[in-house]
């Protein structure tokens, strides 16, 4: 636990939250500034600043928990779709530097636009970028 981290304190139960799920490693809470009804956060109880620090084992656990919660929300909130969002770094919208995953139920006419504007790219640019990511360039 990191002493100055609000999510560490929430995950440890030191700060009250509307918890919808908890186990030994994770707490799922309702977001205080929800995008839609039921917007929740998966928070590991162990402190990791972002996805780069999150151990691979936890990556699988978080996504399995996201699926479990998405099914519960679909069945109980009757949402029509779902966004799973995870931001890393201030430039990407991360405001609390403790890894967390947003679970956002979607409803018809909910007013949210949680999408991006698709850009244009040539096949050559795609090939070059793929090579860079693979470490070939």
C-alpha positions in Angstrom: 0.0 0.0 0.0 1.2 3.5 -0.9 0.5 5.9 1.9 -0.5 8.9 -0.3 -2.6 6.9 -2.7 -6.4 7.4 -2.4 -7.1 4.2 -4.3 -4.9 2.2 -1.9 -6.9 3.6 0.9 -10.2 2.8 -0.8 -9.0 -0.7 -1.7 -8.0 -1.3 1.9 -11.4 -0.1 3.2 -9.9 3.0 5.0 -12.0 5.3 2.9 -15.7 4.3 2.4 -16.9 3.4 -1.0 -19.9 1.8 -2.6 -18.4 -1.6 -3.1 -20.1 -4.0 -5.5 -17.5 -6.8 -5.3 -14.5 -7.7 -3.2 -12.0 -10.5 -2.9 -8.5 -10.9 -1.4 -6.9 -9.0 -4.3 -9.5 -6.6 -5.8 -12.2 -4.2 -4.9 -14.8 -3.1 -7.4 -16.5 0.2 -6.5 -19.0 2.6 -8.1 -17.3 5.6 -9.6 -18.1 8.9 -7.8 -18.3 10.7 -11.2 -20.1 8.1 -13.3 -20.3 8.3 -17.1 -23.5 6.2 -16.8 -25.5 4.4 -14.2 -23.4 1.5 -12.8 -20.0 2.9 -13.9 -17.5 1.0 -11.7 -13.8 0.7 -11.1 -11.8 -2.4 -10.6 -9.0 -1.6 -8.2 -6.2 -4.0 -7.2 -5.5 -3.9 -3.5 -1.8 -3.9 -4.2 -0.4 -0.6 -5.6 0.7 -0.5 -9.2 0.8 2.9 -10.9 -0.2 1.7 -14.3 -0.4 -1.2 -16.7 3.4 -1.1 -17.2 3.9 -2.0 -13.5 1.0 -4.5 -13.3 2.3 -8.2 -13.2 1.1 -10.4 -16.0 -0.7 -12.6 -13.6 -2.8 -9.7 -12.5 -3.6 -8.7 -16.1 -5.5 -11.9 -16.6 -7.2 -11.7 -13.2 -8.4 -8.1 -13.9 -9.8 -9.0 -17.3 -11.5 -12.1 -16.0 -13.1 -10.0 -13.2 -14.1 -7.4 -15.8 -16.0 -10.1 -17.7 -17.6 -11.3 -14.5 -18.8 -7.8 -13.6 -19.9 -7.0 -17.1 -22.2 -10.0 -17.1 -23.6 -9.1 -13.7 -24.2 -5.5 -14.9 -25.8 -6.6 -18.2 -28.1 -8.9 -16.4 -29.0 -6.7 -13.4 -28.8 -3.2 -14.9 -30.1 -4.2 -18.3 -27.5 -2.2 -20.2 -27.4 -2.6 -23.9 -23.6 -2.4 -24.3 -20.4 -2.0 -22.4 -17.1 -0.1 -22.4 -14.0 -1.4 -20.7 -11.5 1.4 -20.4 -8.1 1.5 -18.9 -6.0 4.7 -19.1 -2.2 5.0 -18.6 -0.5 8.3 -18.1 -1.9 11.8 -17.8 -1.9 12.3 -21.6 -4.2 9.3 -21.9 -6.6 10.5 -19.2 -5.3 8.8 -16.1 -6.0 11.0 -13.1 -5.3 8.6 -10.3 -2.0 6.9 -10.6 -3.0 3.5 -9.2 -3.9 1.0 -11.9 -7.7 0.7 -12.3 -10.1 -0.4 -15.0 -13.4 1.4 -15.8 -16.5 -0.7 -16.4 -19.0 1.5 -18.1 -22.5 0.1 -18.8 -24.0 1.7 -22.0 -27.6 2.5 -22.5 -29.5 3.9 -25.6 -29.3 7.7 -25.6 -27.0 7.8 -22.6 -25.2 10.8 -24.1 -21.7 9.4 -23.8 -19.2 9.4 -26.6 -16.4 7.1 -25.4 -14.9 6.6 -28.8 -12.1 8.1 -30.8 -11.9 9.8 -34.2 -10.4 7.3 -36.6 -7.4 8.6 -38.5 -6.1 7.6 -42.0 -3.0 5.6 -42.6 -1.3 4.0 -45.6 -0.3 0.3 -45.8 3.3 1.5 -45.8 2.8 3.4 -42.6 1.1 0.4 -41.0 4.0 -1.9 -42.1 6.6 0.6 -40.7 4.8 0.9 -37.4 4.3 -2.8 -37.1 8.1 -3.3 -37.6 8.9 -0.7 -34.9 6.6 -2.4 -32.4 8.1 -5.8 -33.2 11.6 -4.2 -32.6 12.8 -4.7 -36.2 13.4 -1.1 -37.1 
